[in-house]
Amino acid sequence: MDNQPLEEMSLEDIRKQINEQSFLGKFIIQDVEDIIPFVCIVYNNKYPGFYFESIYNHFIRYSNKARSSLWLSFNDQPIQWHIPFFVQIDRINEEVEMVVHFKKRPENVLPISENIQVDIKNRYFWNLKQACMIRYGHKWERQIFQTITIEQQYKMFQNYSDHNYRPQFYEFFDKIWDLTMLKKEQQLSIPIRIFIDGNMIQRSHVLKDAKETLQNVLQPIFEDSLNYNELNVNVLGLQVNLDFPVRLLVSTFINPDGFCYIIIK
């Protein structure tokens, strides 16, 4: 994606472009005949766990396994239920076949309980609180709990779950991140998660200069271990260049759980 068009786009248009990224998910059970796949639109910025209840309800007629035994894989690699799809599957506007499993969950896959929706909700708020701790330090609780009510927080989660990004969602979201403070603060901590070679690196990048680029984020972490001229980088599922302005990470490229996700391939 070119940087210049992004800079010219409005905040609402960029958010819409990110939120509308999707693919056609085809969920199958391997090596079992006469089982109808479960097919649905999958939005890239959502946790796979949001789809578990529907997947389970579809396949329960073929299996008596517990909800907590469910896990997914793509291209023989496990899918983590608590990490957005765009981190794990780099597909847009395509049909993507994923395998549904009910046994032998790999040790590196985070378990999920029988109450899937509660697990997802807890994970969402855990991520949001972590992101706020990075952004605001010891003031994070005040920023969340004195800015929007508990009821508004749950409405925000429900809108994310329903993929309903009406203005009210971002009204709550922007209150938490208080984008008006961007003009007041000389330095700003950005909650970042970098995924590379199957590993996650969680960092706070302190934005000191509005002219900083994505390379200013990556260079201190990886130094000379990467060939920066050959990197394939995307942010929240959108491909960007290394001269991508970091200030846009703050104002537009924050996932609903509060983190900026950078994927390096």
Contacts in CASP RR format, 6 or more apart in sequence:
PFRMAT RR
TARGET T0000
AUTHOR 0000-0000-0000
METHOD contacts of the structure
MODEL  1
MDNQPLEEMSLEDIRKQINEQSFLGKFIIQDVEDIIPFVCIVYNNKYPGF
YFESIYNHFIRYSNKARSSLWLSFNDQPIQWHIPFFVQIDRINEEVEMVV
HFKKRPENVLPISENIQVDIKNRYFWNLKQACMIRYGHKWERQIFQTITI
EQQYKMFQNYSDHNYRPQFYEFFDKIWDLTMLKKEQQLSIPIRIFIDGNM
IQRSHVLKDAKETLQNVLQPIFEDSLNYNELNVNVLGLQVNLDFPVRLLV
STFINPDGFCYIIIK
1 238 0 8 1.000
1 239 0 8 1.000
1 240 0 8 1.000
3 240 0 8 1.000
3 241 0 8 1.000
3 243 0 8 1.000
3 244 0 8 1.000
3 245 0 8 1.000
6 14 0 8 1.000
6 244 0 8 1.000
6 248 0 8 1.000
7 245 0 8 1.000
7 248 0 8 1.000
9 17 0 8 1.000
11 251 0 8 1.000
11 252 0 8 1.000
14 248 0 8 1.000
14 252 0 8 1.000
14 253 0 8 1.000
15 165 0 8 1.000
15 170 0 8 1.000
15 252 0 8 1.000
16 165 0 8 1.000
17 238 0 8 1.000
18 45 0 8 1.000
18 236 0 8 1.000
18 237 0 8 1.000
18 238 0 8 1.000
18 252 0 8 1.000
18 253 0 8 1.000
19 43 0 8 1.000
19 45 0 8 1.000
19 163 0 8 1.000
19 165 0 8 1.000
20 43 0 8 1.000
21 43 0 8 1.000
21 44 0 8 1.000
21 45 0 8 1.000
21 86 0 8 1.000
21 92 0 8 1.000
21 237 0 8 1.000
21 238 0 8 1.000
22 41 0 8 1.000
22 42 0 8 1.000
22 43 0 8 1.000
22 44 0 8 1.000
22 92 0 8 1.000
22 93 0 8 1.000
23 41 0 8 1.000
23 42 0 8 1.000
23 44 0 8 1.000
23 89 0 8 1.000
23 91 0 8 1.000
23 92 0 8 1.000
23 93 0 8 1.000
23 94 0 8 1.000
23 95 0 8 1.000
23 96 0 8 1.000
24 39 0 8 1.000
24 40 0 8 1.000
24 41 0 8 1.000
24 42 0 8 1.000
24 94 0 8 1.000
24 95 0 8 1.000
24 96 0 8 1.000
25 39 0 8 1.000
25 40 0 8 1.000
25 41 0 8 1.000
25 42 0 8 1.000
25 95 0 8 1.000
25 96 0 8 1.000
25 97 0 8 1.000
25 98 0 8 1.000
26 37 0 8 1.000
26 38 0 8 1.000
26 39 0 8 1.000
26 95 0 8 1.000
26 96 0 8 1.000
26 97 0 8 1.000
26 98 0 8 1.000
27 37 0 8 1.000
27 38 0 8 1.000
27 39 0 8 1.000
27 55 0 8 1.000
27 58 0 8 1.000
27 59 0 8 1.000
27 72 0 8 1.000
27 97 0 8 1.000
27 98 0 8 1.000
27 99 0 8 1.000
27 100 0 8 1.000
28 35 0 8 1.000
28 37 0 8 1.000
28 97 0 8 1.000
28 98 0 8 1.000
28 99 0 8 1.000
28 100 0 8 1.000
29 35 0 8 1.000
29 59 0 8 1.000
29 62 0 8 1.000
29 63 0 8 1.000
29 99 0 8 1.000
29 100 0 8 1.000
30 99 0 8 1.000
32 62 0 8 1.000
35 59 0 8 1.000
35 62 0 8 1.000
36 58 0 8 1.000
38 54 0 8 1.000
38 55 0 8 1.000
38 58 0 8 1.000
38 59 0 8 1.000
38 100 0 8 1.000
40 51 0 8 1.000
40 54 0 8 1.000
42 51 0 8 1.000
42 85 0 8 1.000
42 96 0 8 1.000
43 85 0 8 1.000
43 163 0 8 1.000
44 84 0 8 1.000
44 85 0 8 1.000
44 86 0 8 1.000
44 89 0 8 1.000
44 92 0 8 1.000
44 237 0 8 1.000
45 84 0 8 1.000
45 85 0 8 1.000
45 86 0 8 1.000
45 236 0 8 1.000
45 237 0 8 1.000
45 255 0 8 1.000
45 256 0 8 1.000
46 84 0 8 1.000
46 85 0 8 1.000
46 160 0 8 1.000
46 163 0 8 1.000
47 81 0 8 1.000
47 82 0 8 1.000
47 83 0 8 1.000
47 84 0 8 1.000
47 85 0 8 1.000
47 120 0 8 1.000
47 123 0 8 1.000
47 124 0 8 1.000
48 72 0 8 1.000
48 79 0 8 1.000
48 80 0 8 1.000
48 81 0 8 1.000
48 83 0 8 1.000
48 85 0 8 1.000
48 88 0 8 1.000
49 81 0 8 1.000
49 82 0 8 1.000
49 112 0 8 1.000
49 116 0 8 1.000
49 120 0 8 1.000
50 120 0 8 1.000
50 161 0 8 1.000
52 67 0 8 1.000
52 70 0 8 1.000
52 81 0 8 1.000
52 112 0 8 1.000
52 116 0 8 1.000
53 67 0 8 1.000
53 116 0 8 1.000
53 117 0 8 1.000
55 70 0 8 1.000
55 72 0 8 1.000
55 100 0 8 1.000
56 67 0 8 1.000
56 70 0 8 1.000
56 116 0 8 1.000
59 100 0 8 1.000
59 102 0 8 1.000
63 102 0 8 1.000
65 102 0 8 1.000
65 103 0 8 1.000
66 114 0 8 1.000
67 112 0 8 1.000
67 113 0 8 1.000
67 114 0 8 1.000
67 116 0 8 1.000
68 111 0 8 1.000
68 112 0 8 1.000
68 113 0 8 1.000
68 114 0 8 1.000
69 101 0 8 1.000
69 102 0 8 1.000
69 103 0 8 1.000
69 105 0 8 1.000
70 100 0 8 1.000
70 101 0 8 1.000
70 102 0 8 1.000
70 112 0 8 1.000
71 78 0 8 1.000
71 79 0 8 1.000
71 81 0 8 1.000
71 101 0 8 1.000
71 105 0 8 1.000
71 106 0 8 1.000
71 109 0 8 1.000
71 112 0 8 1.000
72 78 0 8 1.000
72 79 0 8 1.000
72 81 0 8 1.000
72 98 0 8 1.000
72 99 0 8 1.000
72 100 0 8 1.000
72 101 0 8 1.000
73 79 0 8 1.000
73 98 0 8 1.000
73 99 0 8 1.000
73 101 0 8 1.000
74 88 0 8 1.000
74 89 0 8 1.000
74 96 0 8 1.000
74 97 0 8 1.000
74 98 0 8 1.000
74 99 0 8 1.000
77 88 0 8 1.000
78 106 0 8 1.000
78 108 0 8 1.000
78 109 0 8 1.000
79 88 0 8 1.000
79 89 0 8 1.000
79 98 0 8 1.000
80 88 0 8 1.000
80 109 0 8 1.000
80 110 0 8 1.000
81 109 0 8 1.000
81 110 0 8 1.000
81 112 0 8 1.000
81 120 0 8 1.000
82 110 0 8 1.000
82 120 0 8 1.000
82 123 0 8 1.000
83 200 0 8 1.000
84 236 0 8 1.000
84 255 0 8 1.000
84 261 0 8 1.000
86 234 0 8 1.000
86 236 0 8 1.000
86 237 0 8 1.000
86 261 0 8 1.000
86 263 0 8 1.000
87 195 0 8 1.000
87 261 0 8 1.000
87 263 0 8 1.000
89 96 0 8 1.000
90 234 0 8 1.000
90 237 0 8 1.000
90 263 0 8 1.000
90 265 0 8 1.000
92 237 0 8 1.000
105 111 0 8 1.000
112 119 0 8 1.000
113 119 0 8 1.000
120 161 0 8 1.000
121 157 0 8 1.000
124 157 0 8 1.000
124 160 0 8 1.000
124 256 0 8 1.000
124 257 0 8 1.000
125 153 0 8 1.000
125 157 0 8 1.000
127 257 0 8 1.000
127 258 0 8 1.000
127 259 0 8 1.000
128 144 0 8 1.000
128 176 0 8 1.000
128 257 0 8 1.000
128 258 0 8 1.000
129 140 0 8 1.000
129 144 0 8 1.000
130 191 0 8 1.000
130 202 0 8 1.000
130 259 0 8 1.000
131 191 0 8 1.000
131 254 0 8 1.000
131 257 0 8 1.000
131 258 0 8 1.000
131 259 0 8 1.000
132 140 0 8 1.000
132 141 0 8 1.000
132 143 0 8 1.000
132 144 0 8 1.000
132 176 0 8 1.000
132 191 0 8 1.000
132 258 0 8 1.000
133 140 0 8 1.000
134 189 0 8 1.000
134 190 0 8 1.000
134 191 0 8 1.000
134 204 0 8 1.000
135 143 0 8 1.000
135 177 0 8 1.000
135 188 0 8 1.000
135 189 0 8 1.000
135 190 0 8 1.000
135 191 0 8 1.000
136 142 0 8 1.000
136 143 0 8 1.000
136 189 0 8 1.000
137 189 0 8 1.000
143 176 0 8 1.000
143 178 0 8 1.000
144 153 0 8 1.000
144 176 0 8 1.000
147 175 0 8 1.000
147 176 0 8 1.000
147 178 0 8 1.000
148 156 0 8 1.000
148 172 0 8 1.000
148 175 0 8 1.000
148 176 0 8 1.000
152 172 0 8 1.000
153 172 0 8 1.000
155 168 0 8 1.000
155 172 0 8 1.000
156 169 0 8 1.000
156 172 0 8 1.000
156 173 0 8 1.000
156 256 0 8 1.000
158 164 0 8 1.000
159 165 0 8 1.000
159 166 0 8 1.000
159 168 0 8 1.000
159 169 0 8 1.000
160 169 0 8 1.000
160 256 0 8 1.000
160 257 0 8 1.000
169 256 0 8 1.000
173 256 0 8 1.000
177 250 0 8 1.000
177 254 0 8 1.000
177 258 0 8 1.000
179 250 0 8 1.000
179 251 0 8 1.000
181 188 0 8 1.000
182 188 0 8 1.000
182 247 0 8 1.000
182 250 0 8 1.000
182 251 0 8 1.000
186 208 0 8 1.000
187 206 0 8 1.000
187 207 0 8 1.000
187 208 0 8 1.000
188 206 0 8 1.000
188 207 0 8 1.000
188 250 0 8 1.000
189 204 0 8 1.000
189 205 0 8 1.000
189 206 0 8 1.000
189 207 0 8 1.000
190 204 0 8 1.000
190 205 0 8 1.000
190 206 0 8 1.000
190 207 0 8 1.000
190 246 0 8 1.000
190 249 0 8 1.000
190 250 0 8 1.000
190 260 0 8 1.000
191 202 0 8 1.000
191 204 0 8 1.000
191 254 0 8 1.000
191 258 0 8 1.000
191 259 0 8 1.000
191 260 0 8 1.000
192 202 0 8 1.000
192 203 0 8 1.000
192 204 0 8 1.000
192 205 0 8 1.000
192 217 0 8 1.000
192 249 0 8 1.000
192 259 0 8 1.000
192 260 0 8 1.000
192 262 0 8 1.000
193 200 0 8 1.000
193 201 0 8 1.000
193 202 0 8 1.000
193 203 0 8 1.000
193 259 0 8 1.000
193 260 0 8 1.000
193 261 0 8 1.000
193 262 0 8 1.000
194 200 0 8 1.000
194 201 0 8 1.000
194 202 0 8 1.000
194 203 0 8 1.000
194 218 0 8 1.000
194 221 0 8 1.000
194 262 0 8 1.000
194 263 0 8 1.000
194 264 0 8 1.000
195 201 0 8 1.000
195 261 0 8 1.000
195 262 0 8 1.000
195 263 0 8 1.000
195 264 0 8 1.000
196 263 0 8 1.000
196 264 0 8 1.000
196 265 0 8 1.000
201 221 0 8 1.000
203 217 0 8 1.000
203 221 0 8 1.000
205 217 0 8 1.000
205 246 0 8 1.000
207 246 0 8 1.000
207 247 0 8 1.000
207 250 0 8 1.000
210 245 0 8 1.000
210 247 0 8 1.000
211 245 0 8 1.000
212 245 0 8 1.000
212 246 0 8 1.000
212 247 0 8 1.000
213 242 0 8 1.000
213 243 0 8 1.000
213 244 0 8 1.000
213 245 0 8 1.000
213 246 0 8 1.000
214 233 0 8 1.000
214 235 0 8 1.000
214 240 0 8 1.000
214 241 0 8 1.000
214 242 0 8 1.000
214 243 0 8 1.000
214 244 0 8 1.000
214 246 0 8 1.000
214 249 0 8 1.000
214 262 0 8 1.000
215 228 0 8 1.000
215 242 0 8 1.000
215 243 0 8 1.000
216 246 0 8 1.000
217 246 0 8 1.000
217 249 0 8 1.000
217 262 0 8 1.000
218 226 0 8 1.000
218 228 0 8 1.000
218 242 0 8 1.000
218 262 0 8 1.000
218 264 0 8 1.000
219 228 0 8 1.000
226 264 0 8 1.000
228 242 0 8 1.000
231 242 0 8 1.000
231 264 0 8 1.000
231 265 0 8 1.000
232 239 0 8 1.000
232 264 0 8 1.000
232 265 0 8 1.000
233 239 0 8 1.000
233 240 0 8 1.000
233 241 0 8 1.000
233 242 0 8 1.000
233 244 0 8 1.000
233 262 0 8 1.000
233 263 0 8 1.000
233 264 0 8 1.000
233 265 0 8 1.000
234 240 0 8 1.000
234 262 0 8 1.000
234 263 0 8 1.000
235 244 0 8 1.000
235 249 0 8 1.000
235 253 0 8 1.000
235 260 0 8 1.000
235 261 0 8 1.000
235 262 0 8 1.000
235 263 0 8 1.000
236 253 0 8 1.000
236 255 0 8 1.000
236 260 0 8 1.000
236 261 0 8 1.000
237 261 0 8 1.000
237 263 0 8 1.000
238 253 0 8 1.000
249 260 0 8 1.000
253 260 0 8 1.000
254 260 0 8 1.000
255 261 0 8 1.000
END
